[in-house]
Structure formats: C-alpha cells, structure tokens
Amino acid sequence: MRDVQVGEYTFRCENRIEEWRAETLFTKEEGTIRWLLAECRPGEVFYDIGANIGLYTVVAATHGAMVYAFEPHVGNARSLLQNIQLNRCEQVQVITSALHWTSGYLPFHYASQKPGSSGSQLGHTQSETGQEFVPMVTELKHGVTVDELVGQQVILPATLIKLDVDGNELMILRGMSGLITASRPPRSIQVEVHPVDRMAILNFMGDRGYTVSERHYTAIGKRHLADGVPPDEITHNAIFVPWGLDRVAQGG
C-alpha cells in the first residue's frame, strides 16, 4: 500500500488498479476534470454516482462543493472513505446503497472484489457491452432511487451530477425523473453514454428538457477516434444542461 500524490490530491492505493486511476487523474478523462474545475464551487451540491475510489469526489470537494458520493462496491467504498479522510474533505457524505429506478433489495454481482475495479452489476450479469460474466461473489444490496432520497430529505437536491455506472445510467436516470424535472433542476449533468443506449438516453433527457452542451472522450476513446471509429460508436461522456442554458453558455 502506498500514497500517490497527484497535484494537490493524495490517494491511498493498495493495488496497481488504484495506482493507475490516481496517476491518470488528469489524463484518463481530461474533459471530466475540466468540467469539474469549471463548475464546482461553494454552494454547489454534487452527486458523484459511481464514485469508485473517490477521485472526482475529492476534486469536487476540494473546490468547495458539497458532495454525495454513491458507491455500492464494498472495496471501492473503503478506499473512497480513506481518500476522503486523507484529503480532509469534510463536506462529503458516502452512500453505499445502490441507485436504481425503484426501491428494494437486489443481487449485486461483483466482477472483481479488488478496490479500484469496475464492471460489477446490480440485478443482472451483463457487462456494459452486453456480454455475460460470471460473478466472483454476489451481495444482496439495498437499491433506492435518487427521488426517494431527495423526497425523504436524506440528501439535498443536486445542482451538478456525474453519472458513470458501467451501462446502468438510464436505469438510474429513471429513478431521478422528479429531480431533473423539478422547478429548479440540476444545471449540469454528465452522463457516460454507451453506443447501445445512446439514443435511449438522448431521448430520455430530451423529453425532460435537457440538451447536450458538450461531449468528450476518455483517453481510450480519443485513440478510437484517431483510428477512424465513428464517434457515435464510442463510449463517451455527454454533458446535459436544461434547454436554453446551452444558448446562454454560447452567448446566444
């Protein structure tokens, strides 16, 4: 186990996966970092949905945002808590319940138990590409919707949301329909969009008054673009804003 220092941030890493995540903080998803640094400031309420070991949680909290970090993977959540403590992020609340489109108990299938890993799934054993996998272990996990948590005043309504949950984005968006259609909806929502559900997510958000203001690619996605893969066939991050705000941002 060692601490990795990246700029002003420190991350405690017990394996190579965590080290890689920490070391590539500014390069793996350069667009996500740019978005966070532009948007996060005191007074913002940020949902980090799919927080993993807390890289973006720490960045957002360090720049003044109140953060709710959602991470159902037990190993990841442990590292997330350590990194919150290391970086003295007192305004972070960690939630290990799994977000879903409805409430209840569901099997949470671990693709790996290693901290820093991804690809575990709630209620099914299909990866984000649609391929079946054999879980290493399965945990019975409580699922809950964002709307229920907000409605019961467990959490404050978000102004900013980052949603990256390995192909389950649409399911979680369905569970926050009330939040994103409220009189004061989140002003910016970044969603990881996979080719298989791209149109479904665009239609869902469009029906609720949101439009894409920007989309950006991971380092791997950029390599696919350079190799000539069509943009819509590459997983990417789409930043949604309420209709009209895109015109304001562009000076229209």
Backbone as numpy.savetxt, mean C-alpha at the origin, in Angstrom:
# Nx Ny Nz CAx CAy CAz Cx Cy Cz
21.39 -10.15 12.02 20.55 -8.95 12.02 21.43 -7.71 12.02
21.07 -6.73 11.17 21.84 -5.49 11.16 20.92 -4.32 10.81
21.34 -3.14 11.21 20.61 -1.92 10.88 21.14 -1.35 9.58
20.22 -1.01 8.68 20.59 -0.40 7.40 20.19 1.06 7.45
21.15 1.95 7.24 20.89 3.38 7.22 20.71 3.83 5.77
19.55 4.44 5.48 19.27 4.94 4.14 18.84 6.40 4.29
19.71 7.31 3.92 19.41 8.71 4.14 19.19 8.97 5.63
18.06 9.57 5.96 17.77 9.88 7.36 17.04 8.75 8.08
16.83 7.63 7.39 16.02 6.55 7.94 16.89 5.34 8.31
16.44 4.59 9.33 17.13 3.38 9.77 16.14 2.21 9.77
16.58 1.08 9.22 15.72 -0.10 9.17 16.48 -1.31 9.71
15.84 -2.03 10.62 16.45 -3.23 11.20 16.12 -4.43 10.32
17.14 -5.11 9.86 16.96 -6.18 8.88 17.55 -7.49 9.41
16.76 -8.57 9.30 17.25 -9.86 9.76 17.51 -10.82 8.60
17.22 -10.41 7.37 17.51 -11.27 6.22 17.78 -10.42 5.00
18.17 -11.08 3.91 18.56 -10.35 2.71 17.37 -9.65 2.04
16.18 -10.22 2.18 15.00 -9.58 1.58 14.79 -8.20 2.21
14.84 -8.14 3.53 14.65 -6.86 4.21 15.78 -5.88 3.86
17.01 -6.39 3.79 18.12 -5.52 3.42 17.90 -4.93 2.03
17.47 -5.76 1.09 17.22 -5.29 -0.27 16.13 -4.23 -0.29
15.06 -4.44 0.46 13.99 -3.44 0.51 14.51 -2.12 1.04
15.28 -2.18 2.12 15.81 -0.95 2.70 16.79 -0.25 1.75
17.70 -1.01 1.19 18.75 -0.44 0.34 18.19 0.20 -0.94
17.04 -0.30 -1.40 16.45 0.22 -2.64 15.29 1.18 -2.37
15.22 1.73 -1.16 14.12 2.61 -0.79 13.90 3.72 -1.82
14.97 4.34 -2.28 14.85 5.50 -3.18 14.84 5.12 -4.66
15.04 3.84 -4.97 15.17 3.45 -6.38 14.13 2.43 -6.84
13.65 1.58 -5.96 12.71 0.54 -6.37 11.40 1.15 -6.86
10.86 2.09 -6.10 9.64 2.80 -6.50 9.89 4.30 -6.33
10.70 4.83 -7.23 11.07 6.25 -7.15 9.84 7.15 -7.18
8.83 6.75 -7.95 7.62 7.55 -8.05 6.84 7.59 -6.74
6.85 6.48 -6.00 6.16 6.45 -4.71 6.83 7.39 -3.72
8.16 7.38 -3.68 8.90 8.28 -2.81 8.62 9.73 -3.18
8.64 10.03 -4.47 8.38 11.40 -4.93 6.98 11.85 -4.50
6.00 10.95 -4.65 4.62 11.25 -4.25 4.52 11.51 -2.75
5.14 10.64 -1.95 5.08 10.81 -0.49 5.72 12.12 -0.05
6.88 12.42 -0.59 7.58 13.64 -0.17 6.81 14.90 -0.58
6.08 14.81 -1.68 5.29 15.95 -2.13 4.01 16.12 -1.33
3.44 15.02 -0.85 2.10 15.05 -0.26 2.07 15.01 1.27
3.05 14.36 1.89 2.98 14.15 3.34 3.50 15.35 4.11
2.68 15.80 5.03 3.04 16.92 5.89 2.12 16.89 7.11
2.41 17.67 8.15 1.54 17.69 9.33 0.10 17.99 8.96
-0.80 17.24 9.56 -2.22 17.41 9.28 -2.77 16.37 8.33
-1.89 15.67 7.60 -2.35 14.62 6.69 -2.56 13.32 7.46
-3.56 12.54 7.03 -3.79 11.20 7.57 -3.52 10.22 6.43
-2.51 9.40 6.60 -2.02 8.50 5.55 -2.30 7.06 5.91
-2.96 6.32 5.00 -3.13 4.88 5.15 -2.06 4.19 4.31
-1.19 3.44 4.96 -0.21 2.61 4.25 -0.76 1.20 4.25
-1.47 0.84 3.19 -2.16 -0.46 3.12 -1.27 -1.43 2.35
-0.76 -2.42 3.08 0.29 -3.29 2.58 1.62 -2.68 2.96
1.78 -2.41 4.27 2.93 -1.66 4.75 4.23 -2.45 4.73
4.13 -3.80 4.70 5.32 -4.66 4.73 6.16 -4.31 5.96
7.44 -4.00 5.80 8.29 -3.73 6.96 8.32 -2.25 7.34
7.55 -1.43 6.65 7.36 -0.05 7.10 8.18 1.01 6.40
8.72 0.73 5.23 9.53 1.74 4.55 8.77 3.03 4.32
7.59 2.92 3.70 6.83 4.12 3.36 6.11 4.69 4.57
5.78 3.84 5.53 5.24 4.31 6.80 6.20 5.28 7.46
7.48 4.88 7.53 8.49 5.71 8.18 8.70 7.01 7.43
8.76 6.95 6.10 8.94 8.18 5.31 7.79 9.15 5.57
6.55 8.64 5.50 5.38 9.50 5.68 5.34 10.10 7.09
5.61 9.26 8.10 5.55 9.74 9.48 6.66 10.75 9.77
7.84 10.50 9.22 8.96 11.42 9.44 8.67 12.80 8.88
7.81 12.85 7.86 7.47 14.14 7.26 6.16 14.70 7.80
5.71 14.17 8.94 4.65 14.81 9.68 3.27 14.20 9.60
3.06 13.22 8.72 1.72 12.64 8.57 1.37 11.73 9.74
0.09 11.67 10.07 -0.45 10.66 10.97 -0.66 9.41 10.13
-0.09 8.28 10.54 -0.09 7.08 9.69 -0.81 5.92 10.36
-1.68 5.28 9.58 -2.23 3.97 9.94 -1.58 2.96 8.99
-0.79 2.05 9.56 -0.05 1.07 8.77 -0.75 -0.29 8.88
-1.23 -0.79 7.76 -1.98 -2.05 7.71 -1.06 -3.16 7.19
-0.84 -4.19 8.01 0.02 -5.29 7.60 -0.36 -6.58 8.33
-1.05 -7.51 7.64 -1.51 -8.74 8.29 -0.44 -9.82 8.45
0.63 -9.74 7.70 1.70 -10.75 7.75 2.46 -10.58 9.07
2.47 -11.62 9.90 3.01 -11.50 11.26 4.48 -11.11 11.26
5.29 -11.75 10.40 6.71 -11.43 10.35 6.96 -10.00 9.90
6.23 -9.57 8.89 6.36 -8.19 8.42 5.93 -7.20 9.49
4.83 -7.52 10.18 4.33 -6.61 11.22 5.33 -6.44 12.35
6.02 -7.52 12.70 7.05 -7.41 13.74 8.16 -6.45 13.32
8.63 -6.59 12.09 9.66 -5.69 11.58 9.13 -4.26 11.46
7.90 -4.13 11.04 7.25 -2.82 10.95 7.29 -2.11 12.30
6.92 -2.82 13.36 6.93 -2.23 14.70 8.34 -1.84 15.12
9.32 -2.68 14.80 10.71 -2.34 15.14 11.16 -1.07 14.43
10.81 -0.95 13.15 11.26 0.20 12.38 10.56 1.49 12.81
9.32 1.36 13.23 8.63 2.52 13.79 9.35 3.02 15.04
9.74 2.07 15.89 10.44 2.43 17.12 11.82 3.04 16.83
12.55 2.40 15.91 13.90 2.89 15.58 13.88 4.32 15.09
12.86 4.66 14.31 12.79 5.99 13.70 11.95 6.97 14.51
11.52 6.53 15.70 10.79 7.39 16.64 9.54 8.00 16.01
8.80 7.14 15.34 7.58 7.58 14.65 6.39 7.39 15.59
6.18 8.33 16.46 5.18 8.18 17.51 3.75 8.31 16.98
3.57 8.90 15.80 2.23 9.12 15.28 1.80 8.01 14.32
2.27 6.79 14.54 1.90 5.64 13.70 1.10 4.64 14.52
-0.01 4.18 13.94 -0.80 3.09 14.53 -0.74 1.90 13.57
-0.40 0.73 14.10 -0.30 -0.49 13.29 -1.56 -1.33 13.46
-2.11 -1.79 12.35 -3.30 -2.64 12.36 -2.96 -3.93 11.62
-3.07 -5.08 12.31 -2.72 -6.36 11.69 -3.93 -7.14 11.20
-5.13 -6.62 11.40 -6.30 -7.23 10.76 -6.13 -7.07 9.25
-6.71 -8.00 8.51 -6.62 -7.94 7.05 -7.77 -7.13 6.48
-7.47 -6.17 5.64 -8.54 -5.40 5.01 -9.21 -6.23 3.92
-10.53 -6.03 3.77 -11.32 -6.86 2.86 -12.53 -6.05 2.42
-13.38 -6.63 1.58 -14.58 -5.92 1.15 -15.76 -6.17 2.10
-15.57 -7.11 3.04 -16.59 -7.39 4.05 -15.89 -7.82 5.32
-16.62 -7.94 6.42 -16.02 -8.32 7.69 -16.25 -9.80 8.00
-15.29 -10.42 8.68 -15.39 -11.82 9.05 -14.01 -12.44 9.15
-13.99 -13.73 9.45 -12.72 -14.44 9.56 -12.46 -15.23 8.30
-11.23 -15.14 7.80 -10.84 -15.78 6.55 -9.44 -16.39 6.71
-9.13 -17.43 5.93 -7.77 -17.98 5.97 -6.78 -17.05 5.30
-5.68 -16.77 5.98 -4.60 -15.97 5.42 -3.47 -16.93 5.07
-3.20 -17.06 3.79 -2.25 -18.05 3.28 -0.88 -17.40 3.08
0.12 -17.91 3.80 1.47 -17.36 3.72 2.23 -17.98 2.55
2.66 -17.13 1.63 3.55 -17.59 0.57 4.95 -17.82 1.15
5.30 -17.03 2.16 6.55 -17.17 2.90 6.35 -16.55 4.26
7.03 -17.08 5.27 6.95 -16.49 6.60 8.08 -15.50 6.86
9.00 -15.34 5.92 10.14 -14.47 6.14 9.72 -13.00 6.19
10.21 -12.25 7.15 9.96 -10.81 7.15 10.49 -10.18 5.86
9.71 -9.26 5.31 10.09 -8.63 4.06 9.50 -9.30 2.84
8.90 -10.47 3.02 8.33 -11.19 1.88 7.00 -10.58 1.47
6.52 -10.99 0.30 5.23 -10.54 -0.20 4.54 -11.74 -0.85
3.32 -11.51 -1.36 2.63 -12.56 -2.10 1.67 -13.40 -1.29
1.59 -13.23 0.03 0.61 -13.96 0.83 -0.79 -13.45 0.47
-1.80 -14.32 0.64 -3.13 -13.99 0.15 -4.22 -14.31 1.18
-5.26 -13.49 1.17 -6.39 -13.66 2.07 -7.55 -14.32 1.34
-7.97 -15.49 1.83 -9.17 -16.14 1.32 -8.99 -16.93 0.04
-7.78 -16.93 -0.54 -7.54 -17.70 -1.75 -6.04 -17.96 -1.89
-5.66 -18.80 -2.82 -4.25 -19.16 -3.01 -3.80 -18.86 -4.44
-4.24 -17.74 -4.97 -3.79 -17.29 -6.28 -2.87 -16.09 -6.12
-1.74 -16.13 -6.83 -0.82 -15.01 -6.78 -1.39 -13.83 -7.56
-0.70 -12.71 -7.54 -1.18 -11.52 -8.25 -1.21 -11.72 -9.76
-0.50 -12.75 -10.26 -0.55 -13.07 -11.69 -1.58 -14.12 -12.01
-2.31 -14.61 -10.98 -3.36 -15.59 -11.19 -2.91 -17.03 -11.05
-1.65 -17.26 -10.74 -1.13 -18.61 -10.59 -1.38 -19.14 -9.18
-1.72 -20.42 -9.08 -1.93 -21.05 -7.78 -0.60 -21.30 -7.08
-0.60 -21.17 -5.75 0.58 -21.52 -4.98 0.16 -22.35 -3.77
1.11 -23.11 -3.23 0.86 -23.93 -2.04 1.35 -23.15 -0.82
0.45 -22.78 0.10 0.86 -21.98 1.26 1.85 -22.73 2.13
2.79 -22.00 2.71 3.70 -22.59 3.68 2.96 -22.89 4.98
2.03 -21.98 5.32 1.21 -22.13 6.52 0.01 -21.22 6.35
-1.06 -21.51 7.06 -2.28 -20.71 6.96 -2.73 -20.27 8.35
-3.08 -19.01 8.46 -3.55 -18.43 9.72 -4.99 -17.96 9.55
-5.83 -18.18 10.54 -7.18 -17.64 10.50 -7.10 -16.17 10.92
-7.45 -15.29 9.99 -7.23 -13.86 10.18 -8.56 -13.11 10.16
-8.67 -12.11 11.03 -9.86 -11.28 11.03 -9.80 -10.30 9.88
-10.83 -10.30 9.03 -10.93 -9.34 7.94 -11.92 -8.24 8.30
-11.63 -7.03 7.84 -12.48 -5.89 8.18 -12.40 -4.88 7.04
-13.42 -4.06 6.88 -13.40 -3.03 5.85 -12.89 -1.71 6.41
-12.34 -0.90 5.53 -11.95 0.46 5.92 -13.17 1.23 6.39
-14.29 1.08 5.67 -15.49 1.83 6.05 -15.96 1.47 7.45
-15.84 0.21 7.84 -16.24 -0.17 9.20 -15.32 0.47 10.23
-14.01 0.46 9.97 -13.07 1.06 10.91 -13.30 2.55 11.06
-13.57 3.22 9.95 -13.86 4.66 10.00 -15.19 4.92 10.69
-16.21 4.12 10.33 -17.53 4.31 10.90 -17.58 4.10 12.40
-16.76 3.18 12.91 -16.70 2.93 14.34 -15.69 3.84 15.04
-15.11 4.77 14.31 -14.14 5.74 14.82 -12.90 5.07 15.40
-12.56 3.91 14.84 -11.31 3.25 15.21 -10.14 4.00 14.57
-10.35 4.47 13.35 -9.34 5.24 12.64 -9.95 6.52 12.08
-9.11 7.50 11.85 -9.56 8.74 11.23 -9.67 8.56 9.72
-10.55 9.30 9.05 -10.61 9.23 7.59 -9.29 9.69 6.97
-8.90 9.01 5.92 -7.62 9.32 5.27 -7.73 10.53 4.36
-6.61 11.25 4.25 -6.46 12.24 3.19 -5.58 11.69 2.08
-4.69 10.73 2.43 -3.80 10.09 1.47 -3.83 8.58 1.70
-3.80 7.80 0.63 -3.81 6.35 0.75 -2.81 5.75 -0.24
-2.01 4.81 0.24 -1.18 3.97 -0.62 -1.68 2.54 -0.51
-2.04 1.93 -1.63 -2.65 0.60 -1.63 -1.83 -0.32 -2.52
-1.14 -1.28 -1.88 -0.28 -2.24 -2.58 -0.42 -3.58 -1.88
-1.30 -4.45 -2.40 -1.64 -5.68 -1.69 -1.64 -6.89 -2.61
-0.70 -6.93 -3.54 -0.45 -8.14 -4.33 -1.67 -8.67 -5.05
-2.41 -7.80 -5.70 -3.53 -8.21 -6.52 -4.89 -8.12 -5.89
-4.96 -7.76 -4.61 -6.24 -7.65 -3.90 -6.73 -6.21 -3.77
-6.20 -5.33 -4.59 -6.51 -3.91 -4.48 -8.01 -3.63 -4.66
-8.61 -4.23 -5.67 -10.03 -3.95 -5.94 -10.91 -4.40 -4.78
-10.59 -5.53 -4.18 -11.35 -6.03 -3.04 -11.34 -5.01 -1.89
-10.18 -4.45 -1.62 -10.06 -3.48 -0.52 -10.72 -2.16 -0.89
-10.59 -1.74 -2.14 -11.27 -0.53 -2.59 -12.78 -0.65 -2.41
-13.33 -1.81 -2.67 -14.77 -2.02 -2.48 -15.16 -1.79 -1.02
-14.26 -2.14 -0.11 -14.52 -1.97 1.31 -14.30 -0.56 1.82
-13.91 0.36 0.94 -13.77 1.76 1.35 -14.59 2.67 0.45
-15.65 2.13 -0.15 -16.50 2.94 -1.04 -17.08 4.14 -0.32
-17.48 3.95 0.94 -18.05 5.07 1.69 -17.04 6.18 1.90
-15.81 5.82 2.21 -14.76 6.82 2.44 -14.48 7.63 1.18
-14.37 6.94 0.03 -13.94 7.65 -1.17 -15.10 8.38 -1.87
-16.31 8.18 -1.38 -17.45 8.95 -1.91 -18.01 9.92 -0.87
-17.28 10.12 0.22 -17.72 11.04 1.28 -17.64 12.48 0.78
-18.21 13.39 1.56 -18.20 14.80 1.17 -16.78 15.36 1.13
-15.88 14.79 1.95 -14.47 15.18 1.93 -13.64 13.91 1.72
-13.54 13.45 0.48 -12.84 12.20 0.21 -11.33 12.37 0.25
-10.57 11.27 0.28 -9.11 11.38 0.18 -8.71 12.16 -1.07
-7.72 13.02 -0.94 -7.36 13.86 -2.09 -6.35 13.20 -3.01
-5.76 12.08 -2.57 -4.82 11.37 -3.44 -4.74 9.92 -2.99
-4.92 9.00 -3.93 -4.88 7.57 -3.64 -3.97 6.90 -4.66
-2.89 6.30 -4.17 -2.01 5.55 -5.07 -2.35 4.07 -4.99
-2.65 3.46 -6.12 -3.06 2.06 -6.19 -2.11 1.30 -7.10
-1.62 0.15 -6.64 -0.88 -0.72 -7.54 -1.88 -1.40 -8.47
-1.66 -1.25 -9.77 -2.60 -1.75 -10.78 -1.93 -2.85 -11.58
-2.58 -4.02 -11.61 -2.08 -5.16 -12.36 -2.83 -5.27 -13.69
-2.17 -5.76 -14.72 -2.85 -5.86 -16.02 -4.18 -6.59 -15.97
-4.28 -7.61 -15.12 -5.50 -8.43 -15.10 -6.71 -7.66 -14.59
-6.52 -6.68 -13.73 -7.67 -5.94 -13.19 -7.59 -4.44 -13.47
-6.77 -4.05 -14.42 -6.57 -2.64 -14.72 -7.88 -1.93 -15.04
-8.65 -2.46 -15.97 -9.90 -1.80 -16.36 -10.92 -1.81 -15.24
-10.96 -2.89 -14.46 -11.91 -2.96 -13.34 -11.62 -1.86 -12.32
-10.34 -1.64 -12.02 -9.96 -0.59 -11.06 -10.24 0.79 -11.64
-9.89 1.02 -12.90 -10.16 2.31 -13.52 -11.65 2.62 -13.53
-12.47 1.62 -13.85 -13.92 1.83 -13.88 -14.47 2.07 -12.48
-13.98 1.30 -11.51 -14.44 1.45 -10.13 -14.15 2.85 -9.62
-12.93 3.31 -9.82 -12.55 4.64 -9.33 -13.27 5.74 -10.13
-13.41 5.53 -11.43 -14.10 6.52 -12.24 -15.55 6.68 -11.85
-16.20 5.56 -11.52 -17.60 5.62 -11.09 -17.76 6.35 -9.78
-16.68 6.50 -9.03 -16.74 7.17 -7.73 -16.07 8.54 -7.76
-15.90 9.06 -8.97 -15.45 10.44 -9.11 -13.95 10.66 -9.13
-13.18 9.61 -9.34 -11.72 9.75 -9.36 -11.17 9.55 -10.76
-10.09 10.24 -11.04 -9.39 10.10 -12.31 -7.91 9.93 -12.05
-7.20 9.36 -13.01 -5.76 9.15 -12.86 -5.02 10.45 -13.18
-4.23 10.93 -12.23 -3.43 12.13 -12.47 -2.01 11.79 -12.89
-1.57 10.58 -12.56 -0.20 10.16 -12.88 -0.11 8.66 -12.73
0.76 8.05 -13.49 1.12 6.66 -13.20 2.63 6.51 -13.35
3.19 5.65 -12.52 4.64 5.45 -12.55 4.96 3.98 -12.34
6.18 3.61 -12.70 6.58 2.22 -12.73 7.72 1.95 -11.75
7.77 0.73 -11.28 8.90 0.30 -10.45 10.14 0.20 -11.32
11.28 -0.07 -10.69 12.52 -0.24 -11.45 12.38 -1.40 -12.43
11.72 -2.47 -12.00 11.50 -3.61 -12.91 10.57 -3.21 -14.05
9.51 -2.47 -13.72 8.58 -2.02 -14.74 9.25 -1.15 -15.78
10.18 -0.30 -15.35 10.91 0.56 -16.29 11.74 -0.28 -17.25
12.32 -1.38 -16.75 13.09 -2.25 -17.63 12.18 -2.91 -18.66
10.97 -3.30 -18.22 10.02 -3.88 -19.18 9.65 -2.86 -20.25
9.44 -1.60 -19.85 9.14 -0.55 -20.81 10.27 -0.40 -21.83
11.50 -0.39 -21.33 12.66 -0.25 -22.20 12.78 -1.41 -23.18
12.28 -2.58 -22.77 12.32 -3.76 -23.63 11.17 -3.80 -24.62
10.28 -2.79 -24.57 9.21 -2.71 -25.54 7.89 -3.32 -25.13
7.76 -3.72 -23.86 6.49 -4.26 -23.40 5.46 -3.13 -23.35
4.25 -3.32 -23.89 3.23 -2.26 -23.86 2.94 -1.81 -22.43
2.79 -0.51 -22.19 2.59 0.01 -20.83 1.44 -0.63 -20.08
0.32 -0.89 -20.77 -0.85 -1.45 -20.09 -0.66 -2.92 -19.70
0.42 -3.53 -20.16 0.71 -4.93 -19.82 1.73 -5.03 -18.69
2.04 -3.91 -18.07 3.03 -3.87 -16.98 2.35 -3.38 -15.71
2.57 -4.08 -14.61 2.07 -3.61 -13.32 2.68 -2.25 -13.01
1.85 -1.33 -12.52 2.32 0.03 -12.25 1.51 0.63 -11.11
1.93 1.78 -10.66 1.20 2.53 -9.64 0.44 3.67 -10.30
-0.85 3.74 -10.04 -1.68 4.83 -10.55 -2.08 5.73 -9.39
-1.91 7.03 -9.57 -2.31 8.00 -8.56 -3.65 8.59 -8.98
-4.67 8.35 -8.15 -6.02 8.83 -8.42 -6.31 10.06 -7.57
-6.98 11.03 -8.18 -7.44 12.21 -7.45 -8.90 12.45 -7.82
-9.68 13.09 -6.94 -11.07 13.42 -7.29 -11.11 14.25 -8.56
-12.10 13.97 -9.38 -12.20 14.68 -10.66 -12.22 16.19 -10.42
-11.41 16.90 -11.18 -11.28 18.34 -11.03 -9.95 18.73 -10.41
-9.46 17.91 -9.46 -8.17 18.22 -8.85 -7.03 18.03 -9.83
-7.21 17.13 -10.81 -6.18 16.96 -11.82 -6.03 18.24 -12.65
-7.17 18.93 -12.90 -7.11 20.19 -13.63 -6.42 21.29 -12.80
-6.73 21.27 -11.48 -6.10 22.27 -10.59 -4.59 22.08 -10.57
-4.19 20.77 -10.46 -2.75 20.48 -10.39 -2.02 20.91 -11.66
-2.74 20.85 -12.80 -2.13 21.22 -14.06 -2.35 22.69 -14.40
-3.01 23.41 -13.49 -3.24 24.83 -13.73 -4.40 25.08 -14.67
-5.31 24.08 -14.81 -6.44 24.22 -15.74 -7.66 24.82 -15.08
